Amino acid sequence: MAQGARFYYVDTPEMDEKATAKFLTPDVREMLNQIADAIEALSDYTQPSLEEVFKNIMADYNLGFGKSPSHCGWRSPAPRSARAF
């Protein structure tokens, strides 16, 4: 469990080189940098203002909320109750 929380305590996370090469493409890097810049420029960090940031940038890339995780190679883990054991 402690190893799973390691990213909370390190300044630079370790990244798998193969996954980085496959999923962190120049387009994805650009999009992530735009998101970071837009969030940094916010005066308030409310759900509506953050949602607006994501909606605007995703529209620039012709992505919908349903497309962005798989497009970028990110997958949320299934909830514990949905996992097959």
Residue, then its C-alpha position, 0 to 999 in steps of 0.5 A: m500500500a505504501q508503494g502505491a502512495r509513493f507518488y504523493y511523496v516524490d517530486t518527479p514521478e517515475m514513468d514507464e518509458k514504453a508507456t510514455a513513448k506510446f501515450l505521451t505524444p507531442d499532441v497530448r503534451e501540448m494539450l496537457n500544457q494548455i490545461a496546466d496553463a489555463i488552470e494556473a490562470l484561474s482566479d477560482y478553482t471551482q468545479p464550474s471553472l475547472e469544467e469550463v477549462f477542460k471543455n474549451i481545451m477538449a473542444d479545441y482538440n475535437l474531443g468529448f469527455g467520453k473520448s479523452p481518456s482512451h484517446c490519451g491512453w489513460r484509463s481509470p481503474a474499475p471500481r472495486s465492486a466491478r473488478a473480477f477476482 
